[in-house]
Amino acid sequence: MSNAEAGDALMDAKLEKRMLEVRRHLHRNPELSNEERETQAYLKQALEDAGLSGIRPVAGFGLAVDVVSTAGPSNRKVVIRADIDALPITEASGVPFSSERPGVMHACGHDAHAAMGYAASVLLERQKQSFSGTVRIIFQPAEEAEPLGGRRVVDEGLLDDLDAAIGIHAYAETGKIAVGEGPYTLACDTFDITVTGHSAHAAKPSEGVDAIAVACSIVIVSREIDPYDPLVISITGIEGGGAYNVTAAEARLKGTIRSDHEATRQHAWKRLRQIVDGVATSHNSGAELDLHFSL
């Protein structure tokens, strides 16, 4: 091995070690969507310490940095995107770098995405004489919850005049990269359902309309969709009532609709509304559906 090769190997080993440090720091200190203040500050400092400049806040608590080549003029521009927010989950993994924030955890791999974005930024800056064009690295906040950071990235023009965008998810085995042709992940819309009934004493429930009973009757199945056409509808939360001896006058549900094709997505919206309205009518109650559409 030549001296140059040995030097490159040493630099790569140091970068890998630093990437792991970044990932584990973020894992210990997760922040929810639209609350990524410390994450933003930490990543900015890490990038500056590695010699990058021109790092700017975007989309609320996100960051963007452009690495412009020195190999020659080019109008080509590619974006690398990494999300940075965590989920409202209590960690029970037992790893030495477990979350130190109760009820918040990087359960979806965004700590790894951010660390890989950091390493890509440093490596590109180091090798900018070997390619032509510009690579913009975006550390996107609020991938998990509204208001979505991805929408703000688009609205702020950060994806204008692109030739390509690269976005990955930590899913394959370590050391392997999986690539699929065409759309690979599903659109994710969210919804809220509010059921309104009429409270009554628990000893005489027939004198009211139990909103919780109505809410539990809202069952959504996927039998109408081809099993090879992905559609996943999940109720992820339900709450209502407040007393032991009074039936609930209101119940609230929330959930997600994940779909692969626009026609399926539209069908799911339509059927969800029909089911909610139909169940409410059959129980002599009211119901309101609020759909929140992803990009």
Backbone bond lengths (Angstrom), bond angles and torsions (degrees), N, CA, C in turn:
res aa  C-N    CA-C-N  psi(-1)  N-CA   C-N-CA  omega(-1)  CA-C   N-CA-C  phi
1 M - - - 1.464 - - 1.518 109.82 -
2 S 1.339 116.13 130.84 1.458 120.34 179.67 1.519 110.19 -72.85
3 N 1.347 114.58 167.45 1.468 119.15 178.55 1.528 110.76 -61.88
4 A 1.352 116.44 -38.71 1.465 120.76 -179.90 1.529 110.30 -64.48
5 E 1.354 116.04 -43.48 1.467 120.01 179.90 1.524 110.95 -65.10
6 A 1.336 115.50 -39.78 1.461 119.78 178.87 1.529 110.44 -64.34
7 G 1.333 115.76 -39.18 1.463 119.81 178.23 1.520 112.04 -65.00
8 D 1.338 116.22 -41.25 1.467 120.37 178.28 1.528 111.05 -64.00
9 A 1.341 116.10 -40.88 1.466 120.41 -179.82 1.525 110.43 -63.58
10 L 1.326 116.37 -39.91 1.463 120.47 178.98 1.528 110.89 -65.82
11 M 1.330 116.81 -41.78 1.458 120.88 178.85 1.530 110.72 -64.80
12 D 1.336 116.35 -40.10 1.461 119.96 178.91 1.525 110.77 -64.54
13 A 1.331 117.19 -40.06 1.461 120.96 179.61 1.526 110.60 -65.55
14 K 1.324 116.95 -39.48 1.460 120.85 178.13 1.531 111.03 -66.33
15 L 1.332 115.90 -39.80 1.461 119.59 179.89 1.531 110.33 -67.11
16 E 1.329 116.83 -40.87 1.462 119.69 177.98 1.529 110.51 -61.74
17 K 1.327 116.63 -43.15 1.457 120.50 178.69 1.524 111.09 -62.14
18 R 1.333 116.08 -42.78 1.462 120.12 -179.76 1.537 110.67 -67.03
19 M 1.324 117.23 -37.88 1.457 121.28 177.65 1.528 110.44 -59.67
20 L 1.323 117.19 -43.64 1.459 121.39 178.29 1.525 110.96 -64.50
21 E 1.342 116.66 -38.62 1.466 120.23 177.42 1.520 110.86 -62.01
22 V 1.331 115.97 -43.48 1.464 120.39 179.20 1.524 109.82 -62.17
23 R 1.322 116.35 -46.49 1.464 119.55 -178.58 1.529 111.09 -60.39
24 R 1.308 117.23 -44.48 1.454 119.64 -175.68 1.525 111.83 -72.59
25 H 1.327 117.35 -32.85 1.466 119.41 173.84 1.523 110.31 -62.28
26 L 1.323 116.87 -46.39 1.462 120.34 179.96 1.524 111.05 -64.86
27 H 1.324 116.81 -35.23 1.463 119.45 179.68 1.530 110.79 -66.65
28 R 1.321 116.23 -37.59 1.467 119.49 177.77 1.522 112.31 -69.42
29 N 1.320 116.51 -27.32 1.463 121.51 -171.65 1.527 111.15 -124.64
30 P 1.328 117.91 61.26 1.466 120.63 -176.90 1.524 111.48 -73.81
31 E 1.326 115.58 151.69 1.459 121.25 175.89 1.521 109.31 -134.66
32 L 1.322 116.21 142.70 1.455 121.49 -178.10 1.521 111.51 -73.76
33 S 1.318 115.87 169.25 1.467 122.70 178.74 1.523 110.28 -54.69
34 N 1.337 114.43 135.81 1.461 123.13 178.77 1.530 113.59 65.47
35 E 1.336 115.68 17.96 1.464 120.99 175.71 1.526 111.61 -130.08
36 E 1.332 118.09 19.13 1.474 122.55 -167.96 1.530 113.12 -84.03
37 R 1.316 117.95 41.64 1.465 121.61 -177.02 1.526 111.96 -61.86
38 E 1.325 116.25 -51.65 1.462 119.99 -177.56 1.525 111.14 -68.98
39 T 1.320 117.05 -36.28 1.464 120.94 177.10 1.520 110.15 -61.42
40 Q 1.323 116.51 -45.87 1.463 121.67 178.68 1.522 110.85 -59.36
41 A 1.333 116.86 -47.21 1.466 121.03 -178.42 1.526 111.21 -65.16
42 Y 1.323 116.41 -40.65 1.465 120.42 -179.04 1.525 111.45 -64.66
43 L 1.326 116.24 -47.11 1.462 119.47 -179.35 1.527 111.63 -65.36
44 K 1.319 116.91 -38.59 1.470 120.12 178.15 1.522 110.11 -61.00
45 Q 1.326 116.57 -45.62 1.459 119.78 179.69 1.522 111.45 -65.15
46 A 1.326 116.81 -40.25 1.464 120.42 179.48 1.523 111.13 -62.12
47 L 1.333 116.93 -41.48 1.464 120.88 179.18 1.527 110.99 -67.82
48 E 1.308 116.81 -42.05 1.470 119.99 178.50 1.522 110.60 -64.27
49 D 1.335 116.85 -40.60 1.468 119.98 178.36 1.521 111.84 -62.37
50 A 1.343 116.16 -26.89 1.463 121.00 179.72 1.522 112.45 -86.27
51 G 1.343 117.18 -0.19 1.451 120.49 174.98 1.511 115.85 100.57
52 L 1.323 118.54 4.69 1.460 119.77 178.83 1.524 110.05 -85.07
53 S 1.314 115.64 150.36 1.462 121.53 179.86 1.530 109.23 -132.28
54 G 1.325 115.74 170.02 1.455 119.88 179.44 1.514 113.47 73.61
55 I 1.319 117.57 22.73 1.463 121.91 179.79 1.530 107.99 -77.31
56 R 1.309 117.08 129.63 1.462 119.53 -173.93 1.523 111.16 -133.76
57 P 1.331 116.09 146.66 1.464 119.22 176.52 1.521 110.55 -72.33
58 V 1.329 116.75 141.52 1.464 122.30 178.72 1.516 109.01 -142.77
59 A 1.321 116.09 156.79 1.474 122.87 170.84 1.524 112.84 50.68
60 G 1.308 116.28 40.00 1.453 119.48 -178.65 1.507 110.99 89.86
61 F 1.331 116.86 -103.10 1.457 120.61 -177.74 1.526 112.84 -104.99
62 G 1.329 116.63 29.76 1.454 121.12 175.98 1.513 111.66 -98.46
63 L 1.319 116.04 -179.93 1.462 123.30 178.27 1.524 109.30 -138.88
64 A 1.336 115.14 154.26 1.463 120.97 171.15 1.512 108.12 -141.31
65 V 1.316 115.62 143.77 1.460 121.18 175.49 1.524 108.14 -143.93
66 D 1.315 116.03 136.11 1.464 121.86 179.07 1.521 109.55 -102.12
67 V 1.323 115.71 130.84 1.464 121.42 171.38 1.521 106.74 -107.60
68 V 1.317 116.24 111.59 1.471 122.39 -176.16 1.519 108.68 -101.43
69 S 1.312 115.68 128.62 1.458 119.67 -175.88 1.524 111.64 -68.09
70 T 1.315 114.61 159.11 1.471 121.06 174.53 1.523 110.98 -116.08
71 A 1.348 116.68 9.81 1.456 120.30 -176.78 1.523 112.49 -80.20
72 G 1.335 117.26 -14.48 1.453 120.09 -178.24 1.505 109.61 151.57
73 P 1.323 117.64 160.50 1.472 120.73 -177.33 1.528 111.72 -67.36
74 S 1.339 115.49 141.52 1.452 121.29 177.22 1.519 108.38 -162.19
75 N 1.333 116.12 142.77 1.449 120.96 176.42 1.526 112.45 -93.15
76 R 1.305 116.99 2.30 1.457 120.13 -178.96 1.530 110.54 -68.49
77 K 1.335 115.11 139.88 1.465 119.71 179.91 1.527 109.01 -141.87
78 V 1.320 115.03 129.31 1.461 122.68 178.60 1.530 108.25 -124.97
79 V 1.324 115.95 141.22 1.463 121.41 177.37 1.522 109.87 -109.90
80 I 1.314 115.27 136.61 1.465 122.04 168.99 1.520 106.47 -111.10
81 R 1.317 117.10 126.62 1.469 121.46 -175.21 1.519 110.65 -117.61
82 A 1.341 115.31 133.30 1.462 121.95 175.12 1.520 108.40 -133.77
83 D 1.338 117.36 133.38 1.466 119.98 177.65 1.523 109.64 -91.10
84 I 1.346 116.44 160.00 1.459 118.78 -168.58 1.533 114.45 -132.51
85 D 1.339 119.23 -3.71 1.463 120.04 -173.91 1.522 111.66 -89.96
86 A 1.340 115.11 161.35 1.465 122.20 -178.36 1.529 109.94 -110.56
87 L 1.329 115.67 -175.16 1.461 122.50 -176.26 1.534 111.32 -118.22
88 P 1.331 117.43 155.04 1.471 120.53 178.04 1.525 111.54 -80.21
89 I 1.334 115.35 70.91 1.461 122.81 -177.80 1.529 108.40 -132.34
90 T 1.314 117.34 139.68 1.460 121.48 175.76 1.523 109.51 -84.25
91 E 1.315 117.15 125.56 1.462 120.83 -177.17 1.520 111.55 -78.94
92 A 1.324 115.56 137.61 1.463 121.81 177.19 1.524 110.07 -134.54
93 S 1.339 116.77 28.32 1.465 120.52 -175.08 1.523 112.56 -75.05
94 G 1.330 117.11 -31.86 1.447 120.41 -178.32 1.513 114.97 80.58
95 V 1.335 118.66 4.61 1.461 120.42 178.93 1.529 109.41 -70.40
96 P 1.332 118.03 154.65 1.469 120.38 -176.81 1.530 113.84 -60.90
97 F 1.328 116.95 -23.82 1.466 120.31 -178.30 1.527 111.24 -106.52
98 S 1.326 116.77 33.21 1.464 121.58 179.85 1.528 110.79 -58.66
99 S 1.318 114.54 157.50 1.457 121.14 177.66 1.520 110.75 -55.79
100 E 1.317 115.72 134.75 1.457 122.02 176.45 1.520 111.29 -98.61
101 R 1.320 116.85 9.08 1.454 121.96 -179.61 1.527 109.18 -117.06
102 P 1.327 117.93 107.78 1.468 121.14 -177.59 1.525 111.83 -56.11
103 G 1.317 115.04 132.83 1.459 120.11 176.53 1.500 115.56 82.34
104 V 1.335 118.30 2.78 1.465 122.04 179.28 1.523 108.44 -132.55
105 M 1.335 116.08 134.65 1.462 119.80 -176.38 1.523 110.97 -152.84
106 H 1.315 116.10 145.00 1.466 121.05 169.79 1.529 108.00 -81.90
107 A 1.344 115.10 77.25 1.459 120.81 -177.11 1.523 112.54 -90.53
108 C 1.338 117.63 -6.85 1.464 120.30 -176.33 1.531 112.19 -114.44
109 G 1.336 117.39 9.25 1.456 119.85 173.48 1.509 116.49 85.04
110 H 1.336 117.87 10.47 1.459 118.38 -177.54 1.527 112.37 -69.90
111 D 1.328 116.78 -23.92 1.466 119.24 173.17 1.524 110.28 -63.42
112 A 1.327 116.18 -40.53 1.469 120.30 177.41 1.523 110.75 -68.36
113 H 1.333 117.09 -40.86 1.470 120.11 178.37 1.523 110.78 -59.44
114 A 1.337 116.39 -45.82 1.460 120.45 -179.43 1.521 111.15 -63.62
115 A 1.336 116.69 -40.63 1.464 120.37 179.36 1.527 111.05 -65.39
116 M 1.329 116.94 -39.06 1.462 120.09 177.52 1.527 110.89 -68.28
117 G 1.352 116.42 -37.01 1.457 119.49 174.83 1.512 111.76 -62.22
118 Y 1.325 115.58 -40.20 1.465 120.32 176.23 1.530 110.50 -60.50
119 A 1.326 116.55 -49.74 1.469 120.09 -177.90 1.522 111.36 -63.39
120 A 1.331 117.51 -39.56 1.462 120.53 178.07 1.521 110.66 -62.70
121 S 1.333 116.88 -40.34 1.467 120.81 179.12 1.521 110.93 -61.15
122 V 1.314 115.86 -46.82 1.467 120.69 -178.37 1.525 110.69 -65.14
123 L 1.327 116.70 -43.60 1.467 120.39 -178.63 1.523 111.06 -65.87
124 L 1.322 117.51 -41.47 1.466 120.76 178.58 1.518 111.37 -65.31
125 E 1.319 116.54 -40.88 1.468 120.16 177.60 1.522 110.34 -61.60
126 R 1.320 115.98 -39.12 1.465 121.31 -179.20 1.536 111.28 -68.51
127 Q 1.347 116.12 -30.69 1.461 120.23 -173.79 1.528 112.96 -113.71
128 K 1.327 117.92 25.02 1.461 119.66 -174.14 1.523 113.69 -68.63
129 Q 1.314 116.89 -10.78 1.462 119.56 175.16 1.518 112.09 -81.64
130 S 1.344 116.89 -5.35 1.466 119.95 -174.26 1.525 113.23 -105.10
131 F 1.342 118.61 2.82 1.459 120.42 177.05 1.524 109.05 -142.83
132 S 1.312 115.87 164.80 1.466 121.29 179.62 1.524 109.47 -115.17
133 G 1.313 116.89 138.07 1.453 121.19 178.16 1.517 112.13 115.20
134 T 1.314 115.25 -163.92 1.461 122.32 -177.61 1.515 110.07 -126.93
135 V 1.322 116.06 136.19 1.460 121.91 172.00 1.526 107.21 -115.07
136 R 1.311 115.32 121.58 1.474 120.92 176.68 1.523 108.69 -103.05
137 I 1.316 115.52 123.65 1.463 120.05 177.32 1.521 107.50 -102.51
138 I 1.328 115.90 123.82 1.467 121.96 -179.13 1.521 109.17 -114.30
139 F 1.317 115.71 123.20 1.460 122.18 173.11 1.524 105.83 -98.59
140 Q 1.325 115.60 100.32 1.467 121.64 -169.65 1.517 112.20 -90.86
141 P 1.322 117.86 127.64 1.457 120.81 174.63 1.524 110.87 -83.20
142 A 1.315 115.64 172.75 1.469 123.48 166.80 1.530 113.30 50.79
143 E 1.320 116.35 54.34 1.464 118.80 172.59 1.524 110.37 -82.02
144 E 1.327 116.03 -25.63 1.459 120.79 -171.06 1.521 114.96 -91.15
145 A 1.336 118.46 -22.76 1.463 118.91 -172.10 1.519 111.22 -150.13
146 E 1.322 114.94 153.45 1.465 122.23 176.32 1.536 110.56 -68.51
147 P 1.352 115.36 151.18 1.468 127.75 -8.85 1.531 110.55 -70.92
148 L 1.321 116.13 131.22 1.458 122.12 -170.61 1.520 112.79 -69.93
149 G 1.325 115.26 134.10 1.449 120.26 176.91 1.513 112.72 -68.29
150 G 1.338 117.03 -32.22 1.458 119.86 179.20 1.510 111.95 -61.45
151 R 1.333 116.72 -39.06 1.458 120.70 178.36 1.536 110.31 -64.88
152 R 1.325 116.14 -39.50 1.466 119.64 178.96 1.528 111.53 -67.86
153 V 1.327 116.69 -36.40 1.467 120.19 176.08 1.524 110.32 -58.35
154 V 1.336 116.49 -44.11 1.463 120.73 178.86 1.524 110.67 -67.05
155 D 1.332 116.66 -46.78 1.461 120.61 -177.70 1.524 112.36 -62.15
156 E 1.314 117.25 -30.53 1.465 120.95 -179.26 1.526 112.79 -84.05
157 G 1.344 116.76 2.83 1.456 120.86 174.65 1.508 115.32 77.88
158 L 1.332 117.62 16.09 1.459 120.38 -176.02 1.524 113.22 -73.22
159 L 1.331 116.87 -12.62 1.462 120.50 179.26 1.525 111.99 -109.86
160 D 1.330 117.37 8.56 1.458 120.16 178.63 1.531 110.53 -69.06
161 D 1.338 115.25 146.65 1.474 121.81 174.65 1.525 113.39 60.53
162 L 1.316 116.27 34.45 1.458 119.89 179.30 1.518 111.37 -88.08
163 D 1.315 115.45 149.89 1.462 121.04 167.71 1.528 110.71 -94.11
164 A 1.325 116.33 -30.79 1.470 119.82 -179.52 1.522 109.00 -165.50
165 A 1.313 114.85 158.71 1.460 121.11 174.42 1.518 108.67 -131.38
166 I 1.319 115.75 140.74 1.463 121.49 -179.31 1.521 108.03 -117.81
167 G 1.328 115.41 120.12 1.455 120.59 175.13 1.511 108.64 -133.21
168 I 1.318 117.19 133.72 1.463 120.43 -176.21 1.525 109.56 -125.84
169 H 1.320 115.33 164.69 1.456 120.86 173.42 1.517 108.88 -135.22
170 A 1.330 115.49 135.00 1.458 120.88 -179.68 1.524 109.17 -72.28
171 Y 1.321 115.34 94.98 1.458 120.27 -176.58 1.523 111.88 -136.35
172 A 1.326 116.20 -39.07 1.466 119.77 -178.94 1.530 110.32 -71.81
173 E 1.332 115.63 170.45 1.456 120.46 177.66 1.520 109.93 -65.40
174 T 1.326 115.63 152.55 1.462 120.85 177.72 1.527 110.16 -55.77
175 G 1.325 115.60 130.78 1.454 120.90 179.52 1.508 114.36 88.82
176 K 1.342 117.31 -1.01 1.456 120.83 -179.90 1.528 110.08 -121.68
177 I 1.330 115.48 146.81 1.455 122.16 176.13 1.517 108.07 -122.58
178 A 1.326 116.89 126.63 1.457 121.49 178.81 1.519 109.23 -108.57
179 V 1.320 116.88 131.81 1.457 122.69 -178.71 1.524 108.55 -128.62
180 G 1.327 116.71 131.42 1.450 120.90 177.57 1.514 110.92 -119.05
181 E 1.324 117.22 147.38 1.459 121.35 179.13 1.528 109.70 -78.23
182 G 1.317 116.82 139.17 1.459 121.46 178.02 1.519 111.58 78.45
183 P 1.352 116.39 -169.66 1.471 120.22 179.62 1.529 110.67 -56.88
184 Y 1.319 115.90 137.90 1.460 119.74 -174.01 1.526 112.85 -118.79
185 T 1.326 116.03 -28.40 1.459 119.37 177.58 1.527 109.23 -117.43
186 L 1.316 116.31 168.57 1.454 121.03 -173.56 1.524 111.67 -98.83
187 A 1.344 115.10 149.05 1.460 119.83 169.44 1.520 107.92 -65.57
188 C 1.322 116.98 142.35 1.456 120.65 -178.14 1.521 109.60 -126.35
189 D 1.322 116.25 103.45 1.459 122.01 174.05 1.527 108.46 -98.30
190 T 1.315 116.26 151.31 1.462 120.33 177.56 1.525 109.84 -117.06
191 F 1.313 116.00 161.09 1.459 119.28 179.53 1.522 110.59 -147.64
192 D 1.326 114.31 155.13 1.460 122.95 172.89 1.519 108.16 -125.99
193 I 1.314 116.37 136.85 1.460 122.12 177.03 1.522 108.14 -122.69
194 T 1.305 116.72 127.98 1.461 121.57 175.44 1.519 108.29 -114.95
195 V 1.325 116.30 118.27 1.459 122.60 178.84 1.521 108.19 -101.45
196 T 1.306 117.05 129.72 1.460 121.15 178.82 1.517 110.00 -116.31
197 G 1.319 115.09 125.89 1.455 120.96 177.37 1.517 109.77 -122.91
198 H 1.312 115.53 -141.06 1.469 120.87 -179.98 1.521 107.27 -146.74
199 S 1.324 116.92 121.29 1.458 119.89 -175.37 1.519 111.66 -70.60
200 A 1.322 114.12 155.12 1.466 121.69 177.91 1.520 107.85 -151.85
201 H 1.312 116.47 165.52 1.456 119.24 175.51 1.525 108.41 -67.05
202 A 1.321 115.06 142.63 1.460 119.24 -176.60 1.523 111.95 -63.19
203 A 1.349 117.11 -21.72 1.466 119.91 177.76 1.521 111.82 -77.20
204 K 1.355 116.30 -18.03 1.464 120.53 -179.15 1.534 110.01 -134.01
205 P 1.330 117.77 61.75 1.463 120.46 -176.50 1.520 113.69 -62.11
206 S 1.322 116.87 -20.92 1.466 119.69 -179.40 1.519 112.60 -67.72
207 E 1.322 117.04 -14.65 1.457 120.56 179.53 1.535 112.38 -85.01
208 G 1.289 116.42 -1.78 1.465 120.25 178.95 1.510 111.55 -135.78
209 V 1.311 116.06 -171.89 1.462 122.70 173.98 1.522 106.63 -124.60
210 D 1.329 116.61 111.24 1.464 122.45 -174.82 1.529 109.95 -76.27
211 A 1.313 116.16 108.96 1.468 120.20 -176.78 1.519 112.29 -63.94
212 I 1.326 116.99 -31.14 1.462 119.38 179.08 1.523 111.00 -68.29
213 A 1.321 116.53 -40.65 1.471 119.83 177.44 1.523 110.67 -62.41
214 V 1.324 116.33 -39.34 1.467 119.98 177.36 1.514 110.23 -64.72
215 A 1.327 116.03 -45.92 1.467 120.41 -178.77 1.520 111.14 -59.00
216 C 1.329 116.71 -40.43 1.465 120.40 -179.43 1.525 112.54 -70.10
217 S 1.317 117.04 -14.71 1.466 120.85 178.61 1.527 112.25 -86.16
218 I 1.321 116.56 -8.52 1.466 119.97 179.96 1.521 107.92 -81.79
219 V 1.307 116.16 89.64 1.461 123.15 -177.60 1.522 108.74 -106.87
220 I 1.318 115.36 127.77 1.462 120.22 -176.70 1.527 108.24 -116.72
221 V 1.324 117.29 121.18 1.457 121.56 179.94 1.526 109.59 -118.74
222 S 1.317 115.02 162.96 1.470 120.16 -175.52 1.522 112.54 -108.20
223 R 1.327 118.07 22.22 1.462 120.65 -176.77 1.524 112.47 -66.76
224 E 1.321 118.16 -18.07 1.464 120.45 -177.25 1.530 112.33 -83.94
225 I 1.322 117.40 -7.22 1.467 121.84 -174.58 1.519 109.73 -111.94
226 D 1.323 116.11 139.61 1.453 122.12 175.58 1.536 109.04 -54.01
227 P 1.335 118.47 128.97 1.469 120.16 -178.17 1.522 113.90 -61.35
228 Y 1.339 117.08 -17.11 1.459 119.91 177.00 1.525 112.20 -89.84
229 D 1.323 116.50 1.24 1.458 122.26 177.44 1.529 107.14 -109.27
230 P 1.330 119.00 100.78 1.463 120.94 -170.27 1.531 113.27 -58.96
231 L 1.324 115.01 128.60 1.461 122.21 172.55 1.523 107.08 -150.82
232 V 1.324 115.92 121.16 1.457 121.48 179.31 1.518 107.89 -127.76
233 I 1.337 116.52 117.11 1.455 121.84 177.10 1.524 107.65 -115.29
234 S 1.323 116.34 123.52 1.459 120.83 -176.16 1.518 110.77 -128.41
235 I 1.328 116.20 132.16 1.462 121.97 167.90 1.528 105.97 -87.89
236 T 1.317 116.99 117.45 1.465 120.93 -173.55 1.517 113.72 -109.67
237 G 1.332 117.05 -3.14 1.453 118.78 178.15 1.514 111.01 -161.89
238 I 1.337 115.95 144.03 1.459 121.34 174.89 1.516 107.89 -147.96
239 E 1.325 116.64 135.01 1.448 120.54 178.40 1.529 109.24 -149.80
240 G 1.293 115.63 152.74 1.458 120.71 178.96 1.513 110.36 171.35
241 G 1.305 116.04 160.23 1.457 120.45 178.45 1.513 112.52 78.52
242 G 1.339 115.17 168.31 1.456 119.06 179.79 1.513 113.23 -160.60
243 A 1.315 117.39 -7.30 1.467 120.82 -178.36 1.518 110.35 -125.92
244 Y 1.330 115.92 153.16 1.453 120.52 178.65 1.527 112.00 -71.63
245 N 1.311 116.66 -28.50 1.462 118.98 -169.66 1.520 114.00 -116.89
246 V 1.343 117.36 18.15 1.468 121.60 178.76 1.521 108.80 -133.04
247 T 1.314 116.80 128.12 1.467 119.52 176.92 1.527 109.62 -70.02
248 A 1.316 115.78 154.08 1.463 121.47 -172.26 1.519 112.40 -76.34
249 A 1.325 115.49 133.19 1.465 120.41 174.54 1.516 111.27 -84.37
250 E 1.332 117.48 -17.25 1.466 120.52 -178.38 1.518 109.38 -148.20
251 A 1.310 115.81 144.55 1.462 122.20 174.72 1.524 108.26 -138.94
252 R 1.315 115.17 144.98 1.462 120.41 -177.08 1.530 109.54 -125.09
253 L 1.314 114.84 134.57 1.455 121.63 176.35 1.529 109.13 -122.33
254 K 1.315 115.92 155.21 1.459 120.17 172.90 1.520 108.65 -145.05
255 G 1.329 115.11 158.28 1.451 118.07 -178.54 1.510 112.71 -175.55
256 T 1.325 115.35 -169.57 1.461 121.53 -177.07 1.515 110.59 -132.33
257 I 1.334 113.68 153.56 1.470 122.05 171.50 1.519 106.89 -123.30
258 R 1.313 116.44 117.65 1.470 121.19 178.85 1.524 108.30 -113.03
259 S 1.332 114.90 125.62 1.465 119.46 -174.69 1.524 110.80 -142.14
260 D 1.333 114.94 158.80 1.465 120.95 -175.52 1.521 112.52 -105.48
261 H 1.348 117.52 -29.60 1.459 120.88 -177.23 1.529 110.09 -122.54
262 E 1.320 115.39 146.91 1.456 119.80 -176.14 1.522 111.84 -62.21
263 A 1.328 117.89 -38.48 1.463 120.32 179.52 1.531 110.74 -63.58
264 T 1.323 116.51 -40.69 1.465 120.44 177.36 1.517 110.67 -65.45
265 R 1.296 115.46 -40.76 1.474 121.28 178.50 1.527 110.77 -59.53
266 Q 1.334 116.21 -47.31 1.462 120.88 179.52 1.531 110.92 -63.35
267 H 1.335 116.15 -39.78 1.463 120.39 179.11 1.529 110.27 -63.83
268 A 1.332 117.09 -41.40 1.466 120.47 -179.72 1.525 110.68 -63.82
269 W 1.330 117.44 -42.42 1.469 120.36 177.65 1.533 110.07 -59.07
270 K 1.344 115.54 -47.52 1.468 120.63 -176.82 1.523 111.20 -62.42
271 R 1.339 116.19 -47.52 1.462 119.60 -176.35 1.530 111.48 -69.29
272 L 1.315 117.40 -35.57 1.459 119.63 177.55 1.520 110.17 -61.17
273 R 1.328 116.32 -44.20 1.459 120.02 178.97 1.535 110.68 -64.17
274 Q 1.340 117.03 -41.80 1.461 120.16 179.55 1.527 111.39 -64.01
275 I 1.315 116.78 -41.78 1.462 120.88 -179.44 1.523 110.85 -65.71
276 V 1.328 116.51 -46.13 1.469 120.23 179.80 1.527 110.52 -60.58
277 D 1.335 116.51 -47.42 1.470 120.06 -179.72 1.532 110.91 -64.36
278 G 1.340 116.36 -41.85 1.454 120.44 -177.53 1.521 112.61 -66.35
279 V 1.326 116.89 -43.40 1.464 120.57 179.21 1.527 110.21 -64.89
280 A 1.323 116.67 -42.70 1.461 119.89 179.19 1.526 111.05 -61.15
281 T 1.320 115.77 -44.28 1.465 119.37 179.76 1.524 111.69 -62.99
282 S 1.328 116.74 -42.45 1.466 120.24 -178.05 1.517 112.18 -66.84
283 H 1.329 117.77 -22.46 1.466 121.32 179.43 1.528 112.46 -102.87
284 N 1.340 115.89 6.47 1.472 120.14 179.92 1.529 111.77 58.56
285 S 1.336 114.54 40.90 1.464 120.30 178.86 1.522 108.96 -125.52
286 G 1.316 115.99 179.97 1.459 121.04 174.29 1.517 109.96 -109.45
287 A 1.311 116.40 160.25 1.467 120.31 177.02 1.525 109.14 -156.76
288 E 1.309 115.38 140.99 1.468 121.41 178.41 1.515 108.89 -127.46
289 L 1.325 115.77 129.64 1.465 122.14 179.23 1.524 109.16 -109.61
290 D 1.330 115.49 128.50 1.463 121.18 177.86 1.515 108.19 -120.86
291 L 1.345 117.06 111.47 1.465 122.24 -179.64 1.521 110.18 -95.73
292 H 1.325 115.83 137.66 1.460 121.74 177.03 1.533 107.23 -117.60
293 F 1.307 116.78 114.73 1.460 121.25 -172.61 1.516 111.24 -90.71
294 S 1.333 116.23 132.79 1.459 120.44 173.07 1.517 108.40 -77.30
295 L 1.334 115.76 178.50 1.461 120.39 -179.94 1.520 110.54 -60.59
